[in-house]
Amino acid sequence: MTVPSENAANIWTPHLRKDEKVIWQGRPSPRFHMRRGDVWNIFGGILVMLLTIFMAMVAFPTLGQFEGGKVIFSIFFGLILVGVFFAGLYVATFQFYFAAVRRGKTHYAITNQRAMALTTGRKQKFEAEELNSATNLDYVPGELASIYYKKIATRRTNHSTNKHGETRKPTTYSTLYTYQGFELIPDGAIAYQTMLKVIGAKLANPSTAKAGKGGEAWQDFLFEGEELLWEGSPGTGLRPTKFGIVFTVLGALIMYFFGPIVLRALSSGSGSSEALIIGGLAAAMFMLGLWMAVGIWLLDIRKRKATRYALTNKRAFVASALAGRKMLTYAIRPQYRPLLLKGMMDEVTFGEEDSFDRQSGAKTKRAISFTFLKDGQAVYDIITKVSTEIDAEAAAKV
């Protein structure tokens, strides 16, 4: 356990309650860090920069040929290209630098009551979350581990008025989930065990829950009295869905329409500005169609290959190693009846969580499931037995 230094105590003193004391403190790694999913950000940023350079090479040589308003339009277009170029540069490179700078100003602490985060600098930011029996911890193990203790559902709405000045019903554009917690800390396993002690839970075998590059087993995350009953993974075959089929059809149509345009632009040999612009945009649309027709299926298969499931007599686990390693845990709640959906591949629903309808903004429930299982009946039988036992325990306490 990291012992709070005198300097650290001075940082946290203004934020401590009466009878509250710091029992662990640490800081995230300030060094450059890139998750697997960030490869797509780098690729996208580089693609945007190359596209803006290409368009600038086509547009700027003709700038002197225009007069009056056309010159102003060309300058305005050039400024837009410069802005887009620097946006791509930020996504591909500088975002990682600024993220490292922010982590260098961040401090974490665990007290006997709360988890706290403090960002120093010109604008200080302090956040705290109560740790109790209702706290659900999501632990992402690794050499630099992360611990999330709060999941927040946020939504972006648009408030508009009609011609009479009356406010219309807000329209929800999207539903986003943000996770609050400790990120990229070197001694994450120790911090995780400390939080478990504060909330009243204990690991069955805490000595083996060491930070590392991937050597953890399910037993490293089990509480005392918790027993591993089943572990498995989703199937890795092709999974047809209505959404995927529609995207594939649209992607094929885009490729069918823009493919000949790309070929004509490449074979024309004119080298004119119009041919280059049309060919470049058509090529970008062709690649988008290829991604919609093929890429989404490959990504879905890759996600399922990187996913593992586990079930104990108290909780369900979903572990992923696609864009960094992540462990999500879900307690089996009393009075919830599991659901088995049979099909080409089975799905077993064992819980639900709050969500928001994107059209109406109404609060709804989203099912939590083990999906694409080869033998869903066996998993369903185990969850049903666990649910029955938890219901009996809850009834006995009443």
C-alpha positions as CSV (number, residue, x, y, z in Angstrom):
1,M,0.0,0.0,0.0
2,T,1.2,3.5,-0.8
3,V,1.7,5.5,2.3
4,P,0.4,9.1,2.1
5,S,3.3,11.5,2.3
6,E,3.3,14.8,4.2
7,N,3.0,16.6,0.9
8,A,0.0,14.5,-0.1
9,A,-1.7,15.1,3.2
10,N,-1.4,18.8,2.6
11,I,-3.2,18.4,-0.7
12,W,-6.1,16.4,0.7
13,T,-6.5,18.1,4.0
14,P,-8.9,20.9,2.7
15,H,-11.2,18.2,1.3
16,L,-11.3,15.7,4.2
17,R,-14.3,15.4,6.5
18,K,-14.2,15.0,10.2
19,D,-12.8,11.5,11.2
20,E,-11.9,10.9,7.5
21,K,-8.3,9.8,6.8
22,V,-6.4,9.0,3.6
23,I,-5.4,5.3,3.5
24,W,-4.1,5.2,-0.1
25,Q,-2.9,7.8,-2.5
26,G,-1.3,7.6,-5.9
27,R,-1.1,9.2,-9.3
28,P,-1.7,8.1,-12.9
29,S,1.3,7.4,-15.1
30,P,2.3,10.7,-16.8
31,R,4.1,9.0,-19.7
32,F,2.8,8.6,-23.2
33,H,0.0,6.0,-23.3
34,M,-2.0,4.6,-26.3
35,R,-4.8,2.1,-26.2
36,R,-5.4,-0.3,-29.0
37,G,-8.5,1.6,-30.1
38,D,-6.4,4.8,-30.5
39,V,-4.8,3.2,-33.6
40,W,-8.1,4.1,-35.4
41,N,-7.7,7.7,-34.2
42,I,-4.2,7.9,-35.5
43,F,-5.2,6.4,-38.8
44,G,-8.2,8.7,-39.1
45,G,-6.2,11.8,-38.3
46,I,-3.5,10.9,-40.8
47,L,-6.1,10.3,-43.4
48,V,-7.7,13.7,-42.8
49,M,-4.3,15.4,-43.1
50,L,-3.5,13.7,-46.3
51,L,-6.9,14.5,-47.7
52,T,-6.6,18.2,-46.8
53,I,-3.1,18.4,-48.3
54,F,-4.4,16.8,-51.5
55,M,-7.2,19.3,-51.7
56,A,-4.9,22.2,-51.0
57,M,-2.5,21.1,-53.8
58,V,-5.5,21.2,-56.1
59,A,-7.1,24.4,-54.9
60,F,-4.2,26.8,-54.1
61,P,-2.4,26.8,-57.5
62,T,-5.6,28.2,-59.0
63,L,-6.0,30.9,-56.4
64,G,-4.3,33.6,-58.5
65,Q,-6.7,32.9,-61.4
66,F,-9.7,34.2,-59.5
67,E,-10.7,37.8,-58.9
68,G,-13.0,39.6,-56.5
69,G,-15.4,37.4,-54.6
70,K,-13.9,34.2,-55.9
71,V,-10.5,35.2,-54.2
72,I,-12.3,35.7,-50.9
73,F,-14.1,32.4,-51.3
74,S,-10.8,30.6,-52.1
75,I,-9.1,32.2,-49.0
76,F,-12.1,31.1,-46.9
77,F,-11.9,27.6,-48.3
78,G,-8.1,27.6,-47.6
79,L,-8.7,28.6,-43.9
80,I,-11.2,25.7,-43.6
81,L,-8.6,23.3,-44.9
82,V,-6.0,24.6,-42.5
83,G,-8.4,24.2,-39.6
84,V,-9.3,20.6,-40.7
85,F,-5.6,19.8,-41.1
86,F,-4.8,20.9,-37.5
87,A,-7.8,19.0,-36.2
88,G,-6.5,15.8,-37.9
89,L,-3.0,16.6,-36.5
90,Y,-4.4,16.9,-33.0
91,V,-6.3,13.6,-33.2
92,A,-3.3,11.8,-34.6
93,T,-0.6,13.2,-32.3
94,F,-1.2,16.0,-29.8
95,Q,-4.2,14.5,-28.1
96,F,-1.8,12.0,-26.5
97,Y,0.5,14.7,-25.3
98,F,-2.2,16.8,-23.7
99,A,-3.7,13.7,-22.1
100,A,-0.3,12.9,-20.6
101,V,0.0,16.5,-19.3
102,R,-3.5,16.2,-17.6
103,R,-2.5,13.0,-16.0
104,G,0.7,14.7,-14.7
105,K,-1.5,17.1,-12.8
106,T,-3.9,14.5,-11.4
107,H,-3.9,13.0,-7.9
108,Y,-6.0,10.1,-6.5
109,A,-6.7,9.1,-3.0
110,I,-8.8,6.6,-1.1
111,T,-10.1,7.4,2.4
112,N,-12.0,5.3,4.9
113,Q,-15.2,6.8,3.3
114,R,-14.6,8.0,-0.2
115,A,-12.6,7.8,-3.4
116,M,-11.2,11.2,-4.4
117,A,-9.6,12.7,-7.5
118,L,-7.9,16.1,-7.6
119,T,-6.5,18.0,-10.7
120,T,-4.1,20.8,-9.8
121,G,-3.0,23.7,-11.9
122,R,-4.6,27.0,-12.8
123,K,-8.1,25.5,-12.4
124,Q,-8.4,22.9,-9.7
125,K,-11.0,20.2,-10.0
126,F,-12.0,18.0,-7.1
127,E,-14.3,15.0,-7.4
128,A,-15.3,12.5,-4.7
129,E,-17.5,9.4,-4.6
130,E,-18.9,7.6,-1.5
131,L,-17.7,4.0,-1.2
132,N,-20.3,1.7,0.4
133,S,-22.0,-1.7,-0.2
134,A,-23.9,-0.3,-3.2
135,T,-20.7,0.6,-5.0
136,N,-20.0,-1.5,-8.1
137,L,-16.3,-1.5,-9.1
138,D,-15.2,-2.1,-12.7
139,Y,-11.5,-3.2,-12.6
140,V,-9.3,-3.0,-15.8
141,P,-6.2,-4.9,-14.8
142,G,-2.8,-4.5,-16.4
143,E,0.7,-3.0,-15.9
144,L,-1.2,0.4,-15.7
145,A,-4.6,-0.5,-14.3
146,S,-7.9,1.5,-14.1
147,I,-10.7,1.3,-11.5
148,Y,-14.1,2.8,-12.3
149,Y,-16.6,3.2,-9.4
150,K,-19.3,5.3,-11.0
151,K,-21.2,5.1,-14.4
152,I,-23.1,8.2,-15.4
153,A,-25.7,8.2,-18.2
154,T,-25.7,11.6,-20.0
155,R,-27.8,12.8,-22.9
156,R,-27.6,15.9,-25.2
157,T,-30.9,17.6,-25.9
158,N,-32.1,20.4,-28.2
159,H,-34.6,22.9,-26.9
160,S,-36.4,24.8,-29.7
161,T,-39.4,27.0,-29.9
162,N,-42.3,27.2,-32.4
163,K,-43.7,30.4,-34.0
164,H,-45.8,31.1,-31.0
165,G,-42.8,31.1,-28.7
166,E,-43.8,27.9,-27.0
167,T,-41.0,25.4,-26.1
168,R,-41.2,22.2,-28.1
169,K,-40.5,18.8,-26.7
170,P,-36.7,18.4,-26.4
171,T,-35.2,15.9,-28.8
172,T,-32.5,13.5,-27.6
173,Y,-29.7,13.2,-30.1
174,S,-27.6,10.5,-28.4
175,T,-27.0,8.6,-25.1
176,L,-23.5,8.7,-23.7
177,Y,-22.1,6.9,-20.7
178,T,-19.1,8.4,-18.8
179,Y,-17.1,6.4,-16.3
180,Q,-15.6,8.1,-13.2
181,G,-12.6,6.5,-11.5
182,F,-8.9,6.0,-11.3
183,E,-7.1,5.6,-14.6
184,L,-3.7,4.2,-15.6
185,I,-2.2,3.8,-12.1
186,P,0.9,1.6,-11.6
187,D,-0.3,-0.1,-8.4
188,G,-3.9,-0.6,-9.5
189,A,-4.3,-4.0,-7.8
190,I,-3.4,-2.5,-4.4
191,A,-5.9,0.4,-4.9
192,Y,-8.6,-2.1,-6.0
193,Q,-8.1,-4.2,-2.8
194,T,-8.2,-1.0,-0.7
195,M,-11.5,0.0,-2.2
196,L,-12.9,-3.5,-1.6
197,K,-12.0,-3.2,2.1
198,V,-13.7,0.2,2.4
199,I,-16.9,-1.0,0.8
200,G,-16.9,-4.1,3.0
201,A,-15.9,-6.8,0.5
202,K,-12.7,-8.9,0.5
203,L,-11.0,-10.8,-2.3
204,A,-10.8,-14.5,-1.8
205,N,-7.2,-14.6,-2.8
206,P,-5.9,-11.0,-2.8
207,S,-2.2,-12.0,-2.9
208,T,-2.6,-13.2,-6.5
209,A,-4.3,-10.0,-7.8
210,K,-1.1,-8.3,-8.9
211,A,-0.8,-5.8,-11.6
212,G,0.7,-7.3,-14.7
213,K,0.5,-7.6,-18.4
214,G,-2.2,-10.2,-18.6
215,G,-1.6,-13.0,-16.1
216,E,-4.8,-12.6,-14.0
217,A,-7.3,-15.4,-13.7
218,W,-11.0,-15.2,-12.7
219,Q,-10.1,-16.3,-9.2
220,D,-8.1,-13.1,-8.7
221,F,-11.3,-11.1,-8.7
222,L,-13.6,-13.3,-6.6
223,F,-14.8,-12.2,-3.2
224,E,-14.8,-14.4,-0.1
225,G,-17.5,-16.9,-0.3
226,E,-17.8,-16.5,-4.1
227,E,-17.4,-19.5,-6.3
228,L,-16.7,-19.7,-10.1
229,L,-19.5,-21.7,-11.7
230,W,-19.0,-21.2,-15.4
231,E,-16.7,-19.5,-17.9
232,G,-16.9,-19.2,-21.6
233,S,-16.9,-16.8,-24.6
234,P,-19.2,-15.8,-27.5
235,G,-19.0,-17.6,-30.8
236,T,-16.7,-16.2,-33.4
237,G,-18.6,-17.0,-36.5
238,L,-20.5,-14.6,-38.7
239,R,-23.4,-13.0,-36.9
240,P,-26.1,-11.7,-39.3
241,T,-28.2,-8.9,-37.9
242,K,-30.8,-6.6,-39.5
243,F,-28.5,-3.6,-38.8
244,G,-25.5,-5.3,-40.4
245,I,-27.4,-6.5,-43.5
246,V,-28.8,-3.0,-44.1
247,F,-25.3,-1.5,-43.7
248,T,-23.9,-4.1,-46.1
249,V,-26.5,-3.4,-48.8
250,L,-25.9,0.4,-48.5
251,G,-22.1,-0.2,-48.6
252,A,-22.4,-2.4,-51.7
253,L,-24.5,0.3,-53.4
254,I,-22.0,3.0,-52.5
255,M,-19.2,0.9,-53.9
256,Y,-21.2,0.1,-57.1
257,F,-21.9,3.8,-57.7
258,F,-18.4,5.3,-56.8
259,G,-16.2,2.4,-58.1
260,P,-16.6,3.3,-61.8
261,I,-16.0,7.0,-61.0
262,V,-12.7,6.1,-59.4
263,L,-11.7,4.0,-62.4
264,R,-12.6,6.7,-64.9
265,A,-10.7,9.3,-62.9
266,L,-7.6,7.1,-62.8
267,S,-7.8,6.1,-66.4
268,S,-8.6,9.5,-67.8
269,G,-4.9,10.7,-67.6
270,S,-6.1,14.4,-67.8
271,G,-4.6,15.4,-64.4
272,S,-7.1,18.3,-64.2
273,S,-8.2,19.7,-60.9
274,E,-11.7,18.6,-61.4
275,A,-10.7,15.0,-62.1
276,L,-8.4,14.9,-59.1
277,I,-11.1,16.3,-56.8
278,I,-13.8,14.1,-58.1
279,G,-11.5,11.0,-58.1
280,G,-10.3,11.7,-54.5
281,L,-13.8,12.2,-53.1
282,A,-15.1,9.1,-55.0
283,A,-12.2,7.0,-53.6
284,A,-13.0,8.2,-50.1
285,M,-16.7,7.2,-50.6
286,F,-15.6,3.9,-52.1
287,M,-13.5,3.1,-49.0
288,L,-16.5,4.1,-46.7
289,G,-18.7,1.7,-48.7
290,L,-16.1,-1.1,-48.3
291,W,-16.0,-0.5,-44.5
292,M,-19.8,-0.7,-44.4
293,A,-20.0,-3.8,-46.5
294,V,-17.1,-5.8,-45.0
295,G,-15.4,-3.9,-42.2
296,I,-18.3,-4.0,-39.7
297,W,-18.4,-7.8,-39.9
298,L,-14.7,-8.1,-39.3
299,L,-14.8,-5.7,-36.4
300,D,-17.8,-7.6,-34.8
301,I,-15.9,-10.9,-35.1
302,R,-12.8,-9.3,-33.6
303,K,-14.8,-7.9,-30.6
304,R,-16.2,-11.4,-29.8
305,K,-12.8,-13.0,-30.1
306,A,-11.5,-10.5,-27.5
307,T,-14.5,-11.1,-25.1
308,R,-14.7,-13.6,-22.2
309,Y,-17.6,-14.4,-19.9
310,A,-17.7,-15.8,-16.4
311,L,-20.5,-16.5,-13.8
312,T,-20.2,-17.0,-10.1
313,N,-22.8,-17.6,-7.4
314,K,-23.1,-13.8,-6.9
315,R,-22.0,-11.9,-10.0
316,A,-21.5,-12.1,-13.8
317,F,-18.3,-11.0,-15.5
318,V,-17.6,-9.6,-19.0
319,A,-14.0,-9.1,-19.8
320,S,-12.7,-7.5,-23.0
321,A,-9.3,-7.1,-24.5
322,L,-10.2,-5.3,-27.7
323,A,-9.2,-1.6,-27.0
324,G,-7.2,-2.2,-23.8
325,R,-8.2,-4.7,-21.1
326,K,-11.5,-4.1,-19.3
327,M,-13.4,-6.0,-16.7
328,L,-17.1,-5.3,-16.1
329,T,-19.0,-6.9,-13.2
330,Y,-22.7,-7.2,-12.7
331,A,-24.4,-8.4,-9.5
332,I,-27.2,-10.9,-9.9
333,R,-30.1,-9.0,-8.4
334,P,-33.0,-10.5,-6.4
335,Q,-36.4,-10.9,-8.1
336,Y,-35.0,-10.7,-11.6
337,R,-35.9,-13.6,-13.8
338,P,-33.3,-14.6,-16.4
339,L,-34.3,-15.0,-20.0
340,L,-33.1,-17.4,-22.6
341,L,-33.4,-16.5,-26.3
342,K,-32.9,-19.5,-28.6
343,G,-31.7,-19.2,-32.1
344,M,-28.8,-20.0,-34.4
345,M,-26.7,-18.8,-31.4
346,D,-28.3,-18.3,-28.0
347,E,-28.5,-15.3,-25.7
348,V,-29.0,-15.3,-21.9
349,T,-30.2,-12.1,-20.2
350,F,-29.3,-11.9,-16.5
351,G,-29.9,-8.2,-15.6
352,E,-30.7,-4.7,-16.8
353,E,-29.5,-1.2,-16.4
354,D,-30.8,2.3,-17.0
355,S,-30.8,3.7,-20.5
356,F,-32.4,6.6,-22.5
357,D,-34.6,6.4,-25.6
358,R,-32.8,8.4,-28.3
359,Q,-36.1,9.7,-29.8
360,S,-38.3,10.5,-26.9
361,G,-35.7,11.0,-24.2
362,A,-37.7,8.6,-21.9
363,K,-35.8,6.6,-19.3
364,T,-35.8,2.9,-20.2
365,K,-34.1,-0.3,-19.2
366,R,-31.3,-2.0,-21.3
367,A,-30.8,-5.7,-21.0
368,I,-27.4,-7.1,-19.9
369,S,-26.7,-10.5,-21.5
370,F,-24.2,-13.1,-22.5
371,T,-24.6,-13.1,-26.3
372,F,-23.9,-15.5,-29.1
373,L,-23.5,-18.6,-26.9
374,K,-23.2,-22.1,-28.4
375,D,-25.0,-23.7,-25.4
376,G,-27.2,-21.1,-23.9
377,Q,-29.5,-23.6,-22.2
378,A,-26.6,-24.8,-19.9
379,V,-25.8,-21.2,-19.0
380,Y,-29.4,-20.3,-18.5
381,D,-29.8,-23.3,-16.0
382,I,-26.9,-22.1,-14.0
383,I,-28.1,-18.5,-13.8
384,T,-31.6,-19.6,-12.9
385,K,-30.3,-21.6,-10.0
386,V,-28.1,-18.7,-8.8
387,S,-31.1,-16.3,-9.1
388,T,-33.3,-18.7,-7.1
389,E,-30.6,-18.9,-4.3
390,I,-30.2,-15.1,-4.2
391,D,-34.0,-14.7,-4.0
392,A,-34.1,-17.1,-1.1
393,E,-31.3,-15.3,0.7
394,A,-33.0,-12.0,0.2
395,A,-36.3,-13.4,1.5
396,A,-34.6,-14.8,4.6
397,K,-33.2,-11.3,5.5
398,V,-36.7,-9.8,5.4
